[in-house]
Amino acid sequence: MDSPAANAAFAKQIDIKFPLLSDMNKKMLKDYGILKDNDVQGQTYQWAERANIVIDKDGIVQHIESGGGAINPNNAMAICTDLHKKQTSK
Amino acid sequence: MQTRRAIASFLLLAALPVSLVIPARSQNAEQVAKTTLKVGDRAPDFTLLSDQWKTVKLSDFHGKKNVFLAVYVLAFTGG
């Protein structure tokens, strides 16, 4: 997993304005079921599956996409925007 | 874009260049990814360090903001 220091460098490089988080002990990834085993030349390595997850104000998962479907964040972002509109129109 | 920033706390989770991954022993396999999160599930709380070395908890946003969580791999690459 990338360290906070590595994330800070990455954030600076591509000018990111939101927090980059590090899951150094992989607990969150395990809890969310997105840490996967991968075989590379006979060795098993663990790294995260790519994922976009939208969680509402009550802590309930409203959307989840993973793997190749999570490369483009626009769909999840639109769902997040709609969620906000529904909440504010109540 | 400003509106979007206002409505969502956008968090990115770093997952790693392959070179930094620690080889997993086979006996650890049962600890891996037992659950797969589904829509409607309560998102497990987490406490993680940000790139500014600040602690960020999912529960910090409870009742305040929706959270967009993006888990990405291969930072510093085009992938």
Backbone of each chain as nested JSON, in Angstrom:
{
  "chains": [
    {"id": "A", "residues": [
      {"number": 1, "name": "MET", "atoms": {"N": [0.843, -1.179, 0.0], "CA": [0.0, 0.0, 0.0], "C": [0.887, 1.24, 0.0]}},
      {"number": 2, "name": "ASP", "atoms": {"N": [0.435, 2.258, -0.63], "CA": [1.208, 3.495, -0.659], "C": [1.132, 4.185, 0.695]}},
      {"number": 3, "name": "SER", "atoms": {"N": [2.235, 4.745, 1.124], "CA": [2.295, 5.438, 2.405], "C": [1.709, 6.842, 2.264]}},
      {"number": 4, "name": "PRO", "atoms": {"N": [1.373, 7.495, 3.388], "CA": [0.93, 8.89, 3.299], "C": [1.941, 9.774, 2.581]}},
      {"number": 5, "name": "ALA", "atoms": {"N": [3.23, 9.533, 2.786], "CA": [4.265, 10.348, 2.133], "C": [4.215, 10.177, 0.609]}},
      {"number": 6, "name": "ALA", "atoms": {"N": [4.057, 8.915, 0.17], "CA": [3.962, 8.663, -1.277], "C": [2.693, 9.296, -1.833]}},
      {"number": 7, "name": "ASN", "atoms": {"N": [1.612, 9.214, -1.071], "CA": [0.357, 9.83, -1.521], "C": [0.484, 11.341, -1.624]}},
      {"number": 8, "name": "ALA", "atoms": {"N": [1.213, 11.928, -0.694], "CA": [1.399, 13.386, -0.72], "C": [2.133, 13.785, -2.0]}},
      {"number": 9, "name": "ALA", "atoms": {"N": [3.137, 12.993, -2.372], "CA": [3.892, 13.277, -3.595], "C": [2.999, 13.126, -4.824]}},
      {"number": 10, "name": "PHE", "atoms": {"N": [2.172, 12.08, -4.815], "CA": [1.266, 11.836, -5.937], "C": [0.231, 12.962, -6.033]}},
      {"number": 11, "name": "ALA", "atoms": {"N": [-0.301, 13.381, -4.886], "CA": [-1.302, 14.458, -4.859], "C": [-0.715, 15.744, -5.42]}},
      {"number": 12, "name": "LYS", "atoms": {"N": [0.538, 16.0, -5.053], "CA": [1.205, 17.207, -5.536], "C": [1.439, 17.113, -7.046]}},
      {"number": 13, "name": "GLN", "atoms": {"N": [1.842, 15.929, -7.481], "CA": [2.172, 15.75, -8.896], "C": [0.973, 16.009, -9.795]}},
      {"number": 14, "name": "ILE", "atoms": {"N": [-0.201, 15.516, -9.394], "CA": [-1.362, 15.676, -10.273], "C": [-2.364, 16.673, -9.704]}},
      {"number": 15, "name": "ASP", "atoms": {"N": [-1.941, 17.433, -8.687], "CA": [-2.723, 18.558, -8.16], "C": [-4.102, 18.125, -7.66]}},
      {"number": 16, "name": "ILE", "atoms": {"N": [-4.111, 17.157, -6.772], "CA": [-5.359, 16.655, -6.189], "C": [-5.756, 17.516, -4.998]}},
      {"number": 17, "name": "LYS", "atoms": {"N": [-7.056, 17.829, -4.898], "CA": [-7.524, 18.72, -3.833], "C": [-8.303, 17.992, -2.741]}},
      {"number": 18, "name": "PHE", "atoms": {"N": [-8.459, 16.693, -2.89], "CA": [-9.193, 15.944, -1.862], "C": [-8.231, 14.966, -1.181]}},
      {"number": 19, "name": "PRO", "atoms": {"N": [-8.617, 14.457, -0.009], "CA": [-7.674, 13.599, 0.734], "C": [-7.379, 12.282, 0.024]}},
      {"number": 20, "name": "LEU", "atoms": {"N": [-6.124, 11.882, 0.054], "CA": [-5.716, 10.541, -0.375], "C": [-5.431, 9.74, 0.882]}},
      {"number": 21, "name": "LEU", "atoms": {"N": [-6.061, 8.595, 0.996], "CA": [-5.937, 7.811, 2.212], "C": [-5.063, 6.581, 1.984]}},
      {"number": 22, "name": "SER", "atoms": {"N": [-4.391, 6.174, 3.046], "CA": [-3.54, 4.978, 2.975], "C": [-4.086, 3.891, 3.896]}},
      {"number": 23, "name": "ASP", "atoms": {"N": [-4.209, 2.707, 3.368], "CA": [-4.64, 1.576, 4.194], "C": [-3.443, 0.641, 4.376]}},
      {"number": 24, "name": "MET", "atoms": {"N": [-2.508, 1.094, 5.195], "CA": [-1.231, 0.393, 5.306], "C": [-1.371, -1.032, 5.852]}},
      {"number": 25, "name": "ASN", "atoms": {"N": [-2.354, -1.255, 6.737], "CA": [-2.501, -2.619, 7.278], "C": [-3.61, -3.405, 6.561]}},
      {"number": 26, "name": "LYS", "atoms": {"N": [-4.159, -2.813, 5.515], "CA": [-5.155, -3.462, 4.652], "C": [-6.447, -3.826, 5.364]}},
      {"number": 27, "name": "LYS", "atoms": {"N": [-6.679, -3.274, 6.551], "CA": [-7.893, -3.63, 7.296], "C": [-9.151, -3.18, 6.561]}},
      {"number": 28, "name": "MET", "atoms": {"N": [-9.127, -1.915, 6.115], "CA": [-10.314, -1.406, 5.43], "C": [-10.591, -2.216, 4.168]}},
      {"number": 29, "name": "LEU", "atoms": {"N": [-9.533, -2.533, 3.425], "CA": [-9.718, -3.279, 2.181], "C": [-10.322, -4.656, 2.452]}},
      {"number": 30, "name": "LYS", "atoms": {"N": [-9.901, -5.29, 3.552], "CA": [-10.472, -6.588, 3.915], "C": [-11.931, -6.43, 4.327]}},
      {"number": 31, "name": "ASP", "atoms": {"N": [-12.193, -5.402, 5.165], "CA": [-13.564, -5.177, 5.63], "C": [-14.513, -4.945, 4.457]}},
      {"number": 32, "name": "TYR", "atoms": {"N": [-14.008, -4.297, 3.418], "CA": [-14.849, -3.959, 2.274], "C": [-14.835, -5.051, 1.198]}},
      {"number": 33, "name": "GLY", "atoms": {"N": [-14.031, -6.088, 1.437], "CA": [-14.021, -7.204, 0.495], "C": [-13.413, -6.872, -0.846]}},
      {"number": 34, "name": "ILE", "atoms": {"N": [-12.462, -5.951, -0.852], "CA": [-11.862, -5.571, -2.14], "C": [-10.357, -5.821, -2.168]}},
      {"number": 35, "name": "LEU", "atoms": {"N": [-9.869, -6.577, -1.193], "CA": [-8.469, -7.0, -1.243], "C": [-8.429, -8.37, -1.909]}},
      {"number": 36, "name": "LYS", "atoms": {"N": [-7.693, -8.472, -2.968], "CA": [-7.712, -9.71, -3.745], "C": [-6.334, -10.362, -3.801]}},
      {"number": 37, "name": "ASP", "atoms": {"N": [-6.35, -11.678, -3.887], "CA": [-5.118, -12.416, -4.144], "C": [-4.827, -12.405, -5.644]}},
      {"number": 38, "name": "ASN", "atoms": {"N": [-3.589, -12.203, -5.979], "CA": [-3.197, -12.213, -7.387], "C": [-1.937, -13.058, -7.547]}},
      {"number": 39, "name": "ASP", "atoms": {"N": [-1.957, -13.967, -8.469], "CA": [-0.796, -14.811, -8.715], "C": [0.106, -14.174, -9.763]}},
      {"number": 40, "name": "VAL", "atoms": {"N": [1.347, -13.985, -9.381], "CA": [2.329, -13.438, -10.317], "C": [3.533, -14.372, -10.321]}},
      {"number": 41, "name": "GLN", "atoms": {"N": [3.723, -15.048, -11.411], "CA": [4.846, -15.969, -11.584], "C": [4.981, -16.92, -10.401]}},
      {"number": 42, "name": "GLY", "atoms": {"N": [3.871, -17.536, -10.035], "CA": [3.893, -18.557, -8.999], "C": [3.816, -18.037, -7.578]}},
      {"number": 43, "name": "GLN", "atoms": {"N": [3.908, -16.728, -7.386], "CA": [3.786, -16.133, -6.051], "C": [2.417, -15.475, -5.912]}},
      {"number": 44, "name": "THR", "atoms": {"N": [1.875, -15.526, -4.693], "CA": [0.595, -14.859, -4.46], "C": [0.833, -13.508, -3.811]}},
      {"number": 45, "name": "TYR", "atoms": {"N": [0.278, -12.489, -4.419], "CA": [0.379, -11.13, -3.885], "C": [-1.028, -10.607, -3.626]}},
      {"number": 46, "name": "GLN", "atoms": {"N": [-1.124, -9.686, -2.665], "CA": [-2.422, -9.078, -2.397], "C": [-2.385, -7.605, -2.774]}},
      {"number": 47, "name": "TRP", "atoms": {"N": [-3.354, -7.194, -3.553], "CA": [-3.569, -5.771, -3.719], "C": [-5.044, -5.516, -3.974]}},
      {"number": 48, "name": "ALA", "atoms": {"N": [-5.404, -4.258, -3.909], "CA": [-6.82, -3.913, -3.962], "C": [-7.353, -3.971, -5.382]}},
      {"number": 49, "name": "GLU", "atoms": {"N": [-8.618, -4.323, -5.457], "CA": [-9.326, -4.172, -6.716], "C": [-9.706, -2.696, -6.843]}},
      {"number": 50, "name": "ARG", "atoms": {"N": [-9.68, -2.197, -8.077], "CA": [-10.14, -0.828, -8.283], "C": [-11.632, -0.765, -7.954]}},
      {"number": 51, "name": "ALA", "atoms": {"N": [-12.065, 0.284, -7.257], "CA": [-13.483, 0.374, -6.888], "C": [-13.906, 1.822, -6.684]}},
      {"number": 52, "name": "ASN", "atoms": {"N": [-15.175, 2.107, -7.005], "CA": [-15.818, 3.38, -6.662], "C": [-17.018, 3.055, -5.786]}},
      {"number": 53, "name": "ILE", "atoms": {"N": [-17.102, 3.682, -4.626], "CA": [-18.167, 3.386, -3.675], "C": [-18.803, 4.697, -3.228]}},
      {"number": 54, "name": "VAL", "atoms": {"N": [-20.127, 4.759, -3.312], "CA": [-20.849, 5.933, -2.808], "C": [-21.559, 5.527, -1.527]}},
      {"number": 55, "name": "ILE", "atoms": {"N": [-21.282, 6.264, -0.463], "CA": [-21.861, 5.987, 0.856], "C": [-22.658, 7.214, 1.287]}},
      {"number": 56, "name": "ASP", "atoms": {"N": [-23.921, 7.013, 1.671], "CA": [-24.749, 8.18, 2.014], "C": [-24.464, 8.67, 3.441]}},
      {"number": 57, "name": "LYS", "atoms": {"N": [-25.162, 9.726, 3.808], "CA": [-24.909, 10.35, 5.112], "C": [-25.193, 9.413, 6.277]}},
      {"number": 58, "name": "ASP", "atoms": {"N": [-26.039, 8.414, 6.027], "CA": [-26.373, 7.456, 7.086], "C": [-25.408, 6.276, 7.126]}},
      {"number": 59, "name": "GLY", "atoms": {"N": [-24.403, 6.304, 6.266], "CA": [-23.412, 5.231, 6.266], "C": [-23.825, 4.016, 5.466]}},
      {"number": 60, "name": "ILE", "atoms": {"N": [-24.853, 4.167, 4.614], "CA": [-25.34, 3.047, 3.812], "C": [-24.753, 3.133, 2.399]}},
      {"number": 61, "name": "VAL", "atoms": {"N": [-24.3, 1.973, 1.905], "CA": [-23.739, 1.934, 0.548], "C": [-24.862, 2.156, -0.466]}},
      {"number": 62, "name": "GLN", "atoms": {"N": [-24.707, 3.159, -1.286], "CA": [-25.715, 3.466, -2.313], "C": [-25.273, 3.016, -3.7]}},
      {"number": 63, "name": "HIS", "atoms": {"N": [-23.992, 2.848, -3.859], "CA": [-23.499, 2.421, -5.174], "C": [-22.116, 1.817, -4.996]}},
      {"number": 64, "name": "ILE", "atoms": {"N": [-21.867, 0.753, -5.727], "CA": [-20.517, 0.185, -5.721], "C": [-20.226, -0.393, -7.1]}},
      {"number": 65, "name": "GLU", "atoms": {"N": [-19.061, -0.08, -7.606], "CA": [-18.617, -0.662, -8.873], "C": [-17.139, -0.986, -8.7]}},
      {"number": 66, "name": "SER", "atoms": {"N": [-16.713, -2.064, -9.352], "CA": [-15.328, -2.473, -9.143], "C": [-14.732, -3.017, -10.429]}},
      {"number": 67, "name": "GLY", "atoms": {"N": [-13.429, -3.241, -10.379], "CA": [-12.733, -3.764, -11.552], "C": [-12.744, -2.768, -12.701]}},
      {"number": 68, "name": "GLY", "atoms": {"N": [-12.9, -3.281, -13.897], "CA": [-12.878, -2.434, -15.084], "C": [-13.987, -1.404, -15.097]}},
      {"number": 69, "name": "GLY", "atoms": {"N": [-15.1, -1.722, -14.433], "CA": [-16.222, -0.795, -14.382], "C": [-15.956, 0.435, -13.544]}},
      {"number": 70, "name": "ALA", "atoms": {"N": [-14.861, 0.416, -12.781], "CA": [-14.565, 1.531, -11.883], "C": [-13.473, 2.45, -12.423]}},
      {"number": 71, "name": "ILE", "atoms": {"N": [-13.047, 2.202, -13.645], "CA": [-11.993, 3.052, -14.209], "C": [-12.516, 4.468, -14.416]}},
      {"number": 72, "name": "ASN", "atoms": {"N": [-13.73, 4.558, -14.944], "CA": [-14.354, 5.866, -15.149], "C": [-15.236, 6.192, -13.941]}},
      {"number": 73, "name": "PRO", "atoms": {"N": [-14.938, 7.29, -13.223], "CA": [-15.697, 7.6, -12.005], "C": [-16.992, 8.365, -12.269]}},
      {"number": 74, "name": "ASN", "atoms": {"N": [-17.268, 8.706, -13.535], "CA": [-18.388, 9.618, -13.807], "C": [-19.741, 9.059, -13.407]}},
      {"number": 75, "name": "ASN", "atoms": {"N": [-19.932, 7.74, -13.609], "CA": [-21.216, 7.143, -13.255], "C": [-21.453, 7.251, -11.749]}},
      {"number": 76, "name": "ALA", "atoms": {"N": [-20.471, 6.879, -10.965], "CA": [-20.594, 6.95, -9.501], "C": [-20.746, 8.401, -9.047]}},
      {"number": 77, "name": "MET", "atoms": {"N": [-20.041, 9.293, -9.722], "CA": [-20.127, 10.711, -9.37], "C": [-21.542, 11.235, -9.626]}},
      {"number": 78, "name": "ALA", "atoms": {"N": [-22.155, 10.8, -10.745], "CA": [-23.518, 11.227, -11.065], "C": [-24.502, 10.708, -10.02]}},
      {"number": 79, "name": "ILE", "atoms": {"N": [-24.289, 9.488, -9.582], "CA": [-25.162, 8.908, -8.55], "C": [-25.032, 9.693, -7.245]}},
      {"number": 80, "name": "CYS", "atoms": {"N": [-23.818, 10.091, -6.927], "CA": [-23.57, 10.892, -5.726], "C": [-24.266, 12.257, -5.842]}},
      {"number": 81, "name": "THR", "atoms": {"N": [-24.207, 12.832, -7.031], "CA": [-24.857, 14.126, -7.257], "C": [-26.375, 13.996, -7.124]}},
      {"number": 82, "name": "ASP", "atoms": {"N": [-26.938, 12.936, -7.718], "CA": [-28.387, 12.71, -7.621], "C": [-28.815, 12.498, -6.171]}},
      {"number": 83, "name": "LEU", "atoms": {"N": [-27.986, 11.764, -5.442], "CA": [-28.276, 11.508, -4.029], "C": [-28.374, 12.824, -3.263]}},
      {"number": 84, "name": "HIS", "atoms": {"N": [-27.449, 13.69, -3.537], "CA": [-27.45, 14.994, -2.861], "C": [-28.702, 15.804, -3.233]}},
      {"number": 85, "name": "LYS", "atoms": {"N": [-29.079, 15.749, -4.517], "CA": [-30.262, 16.498, -4.964], "C": [-31.513, 15.977, -4.269]}},
      {"number": 86, "name": "LYS", "atoms": {"N": [-31.628, 14.657, -4.152], "CA": [-32.798, 14.062, -3.482], "C": [-32.847, 14.491, -2.017]}},
      {"number": 87, "name": "GLN", "atoms": {"N": [-31.686, 14.508, -1.384], "CA": [-31.643, 14.855, 0.041], "C": [-32.021, 16.312, 0.267]}},
      {"number": 88, "name": "THR", "atoms": {"N": [-31.581, 17.183, -0.62], "CA": [-31.824, 18.604, -0.406], "C": [-33.219, 19.021, -0.855]}},
      {"number": 89, "name": "SER", "atoms": {"N": [-33.89, 18.165, -1.666], "CA": [-35.235, 18.516, -2.12], "C": [-36.307, 18.046, -1.141]}},
      {"number": 90, "name": "LYS", "atoms": {"N": [-35.912, 17.272, -0.145], "CA": [-36.886, 16.768, 0.843], "C": [-37.392, 17.903, 1.725]}}
    ]},
    {"id": "B", "residues": [
      {"number": 1, "name": "MET", "atoms": {"N": [-18.274, 21.912, -11.136], "CA": [-17.349, 21.1, -10.334], "C": [-17.361, 21.539, -8.88]}},
      {"number": 2, "name": "GLN", "atoms": {"N": [-17.545, 22.835, -8.666], "CA": [-17.579, 23.31, -7.283], "C": [-18.756, 22.726, -6.538]}},
      {"number": 3, "name": "THR", "atoms": {"N": [-19.891, 22.605, -7.252], "CA": [-21.067, 22.018, -6.618], "C": [-20.764, 20.598, -6.192]}},
      {"number": 4, "name": "ARG", "atoms": {"N": [-20.135, 19.883, -7.107], "CA": [-19.811, 18.497, -6.782], "C": [-18.883, 18.416, -5.589]}},
      {"number": 5, "name": "ARG", "atoms": {"N": [-17.943, 19.318, -5.542], "CA": [-17.028, 19.303, -4.405], "C": [-17.788, 19.557, -3.117]}},
      {"number": 6, "name": "ALA", "atoms": {"N": [-18.788, 20.405, -3.222], "CA": [-19.535, 20.76, -2.033], "C": [-20.357, 19.591, -1.526]}},
      {"number": 7, "name": "ILE", "atoms": {"N": [-20.836, 18.762, -2.414], "CA": [-21.757, 17.725, -1.972], "C": [-21.067, 16.443, -1.543]}},
      {"number": 8, "name": "ALA", "atoms": {"N": [-19.897, 16.216, -2.008], "CA": [-19.301, 14.913, -1.73], "C": [-17.911, 15.056, -1.139]}},
      {"number": 9, "name": "SER", "atoms": {"N": [-17.672, 14.307, -0.133], "CA": [-16.302, 14.204, 0.335], "C": [-15.661, 13.144, -0.525]}},
      {"number": 10, "name": "PHE", "atoms": {"N": [-14.702, 13.53, -1.275], "CA": [-14.12, 12.635, -2.26], "C": [-12.829, 12.083, -1.68]}},
      {"number": 11, "name": "LEU", "atoms": {"N": [-12.835, 10.83, -1.389], "CA": [-11.671, 10.219, -0.762], "C": [-11.056, 9.195, -1.706]}},
      {"number": 12, "name": "LEU", "atoms": {"N": [-9.793, 9.249, -1.814], "CA": [-9.102, 8.267, -2.64], "C": [-8.248, 7.377, -1.76]}},
      {"number": 13, "name": "LEU", "atoms": {"N": [-8.351, 6.119, -2.013], "CA": [-7.592, 5.165, -1.223], "C": [-6.463, 4.613, -2.077]}},
      {"number": 14, "name": "ALA", "atoms": {"N": [-5.282, 4.733, -1.541], "CA": [-4.135, 4.26, -2.318], "C": [-3.977, 2.766, -2.185]}},
      {"number": 15, "name": "ALA", "atoms": {"N": [-3.876, 2.144, -3.228], "CA": [-3.437, 0.759, -3.208], "C": [-2.184, 0.812, -4.034]}},
      {"number": 16, "name": "LEU", "atoms": {"N": [-1.408, 0.596, -4.393], "CA": [-0.043, 0.248, -4.538], "C": [0.615, -0.241, -5.813]}},
      {"number": 17, "name": "PRO", "atoms": {"N": [1.743, 0.246, -6.013], "CA": [2.576, -0.362, -7.051], "C": [2.859, -1.816, -6.669]}},
      {"number": 18, "name": "VAL", "atoms": {"N": [2.876, -2.667, -7.646], "CA": [3.078, -4.085, -7.363], "C": [4.376, -4.311, -6.613]}},
      {"number": 19, "name": "SER", "atoms": {"N": [5.369, -3.519, -6.906], "CA": [6.68, -3.732, -6.295], "C": [6.647, -3.572, -4.783]}},
      {"number": 20, "name": "LEU", "atoms": {"N": [5.65, -2.886, -4.272], "CA": [5.591, -2.653, -2.827], "C": [4.752, -3.691, -2.091]}},
      {"number": 21, "name": "VAL", "atoms": {"N": [4.138, -4.573, -2.834], "CA": [3.24, -5.527, -2.188], "C": [4.031, -6.611, -1.479]}},
      {"number": 22, "name": "ILE", "atoms": {"N": [3.588, -6.943, -0.301], "CA": [4.245, -8.008, 0.454], "C": [3.66, -9.342, 0.02]}},
      {"number": 23, "name": "PRO", "atoms": {"N": [4.515, -10.304, -0.305], "CA": [3.983, -11.604, -0.714], "C": [3.09, -12.198, 0.379]}},
      {"number": 24, "name": "ALA", "atoms": {"N": [1.973, -12.724, -0.03], "CA": [1.037, -13.292, 0.937], "C": [1.345, -14.763, 1.145]}},
      {"number": 25, "name": "ARG", "atoms": {"N": [1.34, -15.168, 2.372], "CA": [1.516, -16.593, 2.63], "C": [0.184, -17.294, 2.455]}},
      {"number": 26, "name": "SER", "atoms": {"N": [0.264, -18.547, 2.082], "CA": [-0.968, -19.262, 1.772], "C": [-1.881, -19.362, 2.993]}},
      {"number": 27, "name": "GLN", "atoms": {"N": [-1.304, -19.45, 4.198], "CA": [-2.166, -19.581, 5.376], "C": [-2.927, -18.303, 5.686]}},
      {"number": 28, "name": "ASN", "atoms": {"N": [-2.558, -17.197, 5.03], "CA": [-3.303, -15.953, 5.222], "C": [-4.499, -15.859, 4.291]}},
      {"number": 29, "name": "ALA", "atoms": {"N": [-4.618, -16.812, 3.41], "CA": [-5.632, -16.697, 2.363], "C": [-7.037, -16.563, 2.94]}},
      {"number": 30, "name": "GLU", "atoms": {"N": [-7.301, -17.258, 4.049], "CA": [-8.664, -17.209, 4.591], "C": [-9.009, -15.849, 5.193]}},
      {"number": 31, "name": "GLN", "atoms": {"N": [-7.999, -14.995, 5.383], "CA": [-8.256, -13.668, 5.933], "C": [-8.659, -12.682, 4.842]}},
      {"number": 32, "name": "VAL", "atoms": {"N": [-8.601, -13.121, 3.615], "CA": [-8.743, -12.183, 2.519], "C": [-10.175, -12.093, 2.014]}},
      {"number": 33, "name": "ALA", "atoms": {"N": [-10.692, -10.893, 1.992], "CA": [-11.908, -10.575, 1.249], "C": [-13.025, -11.592, 1.429]}},
      {"number": 34, "name": "LYS", "atoms": {"N": [-13.424, -11.81, 2.677], "CA": [-14.524, -12.746, 2.9], "C": [-15.852, -12.139, 2.487]}},
      {"number": 35, "name": "THR", "atoms": {"N": [-15.951, -10.855, 2.683], "CA": [-17.218, -10.212, 2.379], "C": [-17.064, -9.307, 1.168]}},
      {"number": 36, "name": "THR", "atoms": {"N": [-18.111, -9.26, 0.407], "CA": [-18.149, -8.295, -0.687], "C": [-19.317, -7.371, -0.419]}},
      {"number": 37, "name": "LEU", "atoms": {"N": [-19.006, -6.1, -0.331], "CA": [-20.002, -5.099, 0.013], "C": [-21.08, -4.999, -1.075]}},
      {"number": 38, "name": "LYS", "atoms": {"N": [-22.313, -4.823, -0.642], "CA": [-23.415, -4.691, -1.593], "C": [-24.196, -3.414, -1.308]}},
      {"number": 39, "name": "VAL", "atoms": {"N": [-24.92, -2.948, -2.311], "CA": [-25.796, -1.784, -2.124], "C": [-26.809, -2.102, -1.029]}},
      {"number": 40, "name": "GLY", "atoms": {"N": [-26.972, -1.169, -0.112], "CA": [-27.894, -1.364, 1.009], "C": [-27.203, -1.796, 2.283]}},
      {"number": 41, "name": "ASP", "atoms": {"N": [-25.957, -2.281, 2.158], "CA": [-25.182, -2.663, 3.341], "C": [-24.722, -1.417, 4.083]}},
      {"number": 42, "name": "ARG", "atoms": {"N": [-24.539, -1.557, 5.38], "CA": [-23.895, -0.482, 6.136], "C": [-22.395, -0.544, 5.853]}},
      {"number": 43, "name": "ALA", "atoms": {"N": [-21.824, 0.557, 5.449], "CA": [-20.394, 0.577, 5.138], "C": [-19.587, 0.457, 6.426]}},
      {"number": 44, "name": "PRO", "atoms": {"N": [-18.68, -0.505, 6.495], "CA": [-17.856, -0.63, 7.705], "C": [-17.078, 0.663, 7.963]}},
      {"number": 45, "name": "ASP", "atoms": {"N": [-17.012, 1.062, 9.231], "CA": [-16.235, 2.273, 9.544], "C": [-14.757, 1.988, 9.302]}},
      {"number": 46, "name": "PHE", "atoms": {"N": [-14.03, 3.029, 8.978], "CA": [-12.579, 2.878, 8.837], "C": [-11.881, 4.093, 9.414]}},
      {"number": 47, "name": "THR", "atoms": {"N": [-10.666, 3.906, 9.809], "CA": [-9.798, 4.991, 10.268], "C": [-8.511, 4.887, 9.467]}},
      {"number": 48, "name": "LEU", "atoms": {"N": [-8.255, 5.891, 8.648], "CA": [-7.091, 5.843, 7.761], "C": [-6.321, 7.152, 7.833]}},
      {"number": 49, "name": "LEU", "atoms": {"N": [-5.062, 7.101, 7.461], "CA": [-4.227, 8.306, 7.445], "C": [-4.278, 8.962, 6.076]}},
      {"number": 50, "name": "SER", "atoms": {"N": [-4.482, 10.265, 6.072], "CA": [-4.49, 10.99, 4.798], "C": [-3.071, 11.352, 4.394]}},
      {"number": 51, "name": "ASP", "atoms": {"N": [-2.947, 11.907, 3.191], "CA": [-1.627, 12.325, 2.715], "C": [-1.092, 13.497, 3.522]}},
      {"number": 52, "name": "GLN", "atoms": {"N": [-1.96, 14.127, 4.315], "CA": [-1.506, 15.193, 5.226], "C": [-1.262, 14.651, 6.637]}},
      {"number": 53, "name": "TRP", "atoms": {"N": [-1.216, 13.336, 6.763], "CA": [-0.983, 12.653, 8.036], "C": [-2.075, 12.958, 9.06]}},
      {"number": 54, "name": "LYS", "atoms": {"N": [-3.276, 13.191, 8.573], "CA": [-4.41, 13.396, 9.467], "C": [-5.286, 12.151, 9.446]}},
      {"number": 55, "name": "THR", "atoms": {"N": [-5.857, 11.844, 10.613], "CA": [-6.738, 10.683, 10.696], "C": [-8.099, 11.018, 10.093]}},
      {"number": 56, "name": "VAL", "atoms": {"N": [-8.552, 10.163, 9.205], "CA": [-9.868, 10.34, 8.577], "C": [-10.706, 9.108, 8.886]}},
      {"number": 57, "name": "LYS", "atoms": {"N": [-11.887, 9.353, 9.474], "CA": [-12.805, 8.243, 9.761], "C": [-14.052, 8.398, 8.905]}},
      {"number": 58, "name": "LEU", "atoms": {"N": [-14.579, 7.27, 8.454], "CA": [-15.855, 7.334, 7.734], "C": [-16.92, 7.945, 8.636]}},
      {"number": 59, "name": "SER", "atoms": {"N": [-16.898, 7.573, 9.907], "CA": [-17.938, 8.046, 10.836], "C": [-17.867, 9.558, 11.07]}},
      {"number": 60, "name": "ASP", "atoms": {"N": [-16.749, 10.186, 10.714], "CA": [-16.661, 11.657, 10.815], "C": [-17.704, 12.335, 9.928]}},
      {"number": 61, "name": "PHE", "atoms": {"N": [-18.12, 11.636, 8.856], "CA": [-19.035, 12.233, 7.884], "C": [-20.491, 11.848, 8.136]}},
      {"number": 62, "name": "HIS", "atoms": {"N": [-20.705, 10.997, 9.156], "CA": [-22.048, 10.498, 9.425], "C": [-22.996, 11.656, 9.74]}},
      {"number": 63, "name": "GLY", "atoms": {"N": [-24.101, 11.705, 9.018], "CA": [-25.086, 12.761, 9.238], "C": [-24.69, 14.097, 8.642]}},
      {"number": 64, "name": "LYS", "atoms": {"N": [-23.516, 14.158, 8.017], "CA": [-23.032, 15.442, 7.487], "C": [-22.902, 15.435, 5.965]}},
      {"number": 65, "name": "LYS", "atoms": {"N": [-22.178, 14.447, 5.466], "CA": [-21.891, 14.443, 4.03], "C": [-21.996, 13.04, 3.461]}},
      {"number": 66, "name": "ASN", "atoms": {"N": [-22.346, 12.981, 2.184], "CA": [-22.194, 11.738, 1.447], "C": [-20.7, 11.559, 1.153]}},
      {"number": 67, "name": "VAL", "atoms": {"N": [-20.292, 10.339, 0.998], "CA": [-18.873, 10.078, 0.767], "C": [-18.687, 9.322, -0.547]}},
      {"number": 68, "name": "PHE", "atoms": {"N": [-17.81, 9.834, -1.372], "CA": [-17.408, 9.143, -2.594], "C": [-16.026, 8.554, -2.319]}},
      {"number": 69, "name": "LEU", "atoms": {"N": [-15.96, 7.244, -2.33], "CA": [-14.716, 6.558, -2.012], "C": [-14.2, 5.899, -3.285]}},
      {"number": 70, "name": "ALA", "atoms": {"N": [-13.032, 6.31, -3.723], "CA": [-12.442, 5.718, -4.923], "C": [-11.182, 4.96, -4.533]}},
      {"number": 71, "name": "VAL", "atoms": {"N": [-11.188, 3.674, -4.777], "CA": [-9.997, 2.854, -4.509], "C": [-9.235, 2.726, -5.822]}},
      {"number": 72, "name": "TYR", "atoms": {"N": [-8.003, 3.177, -5.813], "CA": [-7.253, 3.16, -7.069], "C": [-5.962, 2.381, -6.896]}},
      {"number": 73, "name": "VAL", "atoms": {"N": [-5.498, 1.854, -7.979], "CA": [-4.239, 1.118, -7.963], "C": [-3.243, 1.809, -8.899]}},
      {"number": 74, "name": "LEU", "atoms": {"N": [-1.998, 1.514, -8.704], "CA": [-0.951, 1.979, -9.617], "C": [-0.841, 3.504, -9.697]}},
      {"number": 75, "name": "ALA", "atoms": {"N": [-0.703, 4.144, -8.531], "CA": [-0.398, 5.57, -8.515], "C": [0.908, 5.806, -9.269]}},
      {"number": 76, "name": "PHE", "atoms": {"N": [1.052, 6.984, -9.789], "CA": [2.243, 7.377, -10.552], "C": [2.333, 6.69, -11.911]}},
      {"number": 77, "name": "THR", "atoms": {"N": [1.238, 6.04, -12.313], "CA": [1.245, 5.462, -13.648], "C": [0.038, 6.0, -14.413]}},
      {"number": 78, "name": "GLY", "atoms": {"N": [-0.048, 5.676, -15.665], "CA": [-1.199, 6.074, -16.464], "C": [-2.396, 5.181, -16.23]}},
      {"number": 79, "name": "GLY", "atoms": {"N": [-2.177, 4.102, -15.44], "CA": [-3.256, 3.136, -15.223], "C": [-4.254, 3.589, -14.223]}}
    ]}
  ]
}
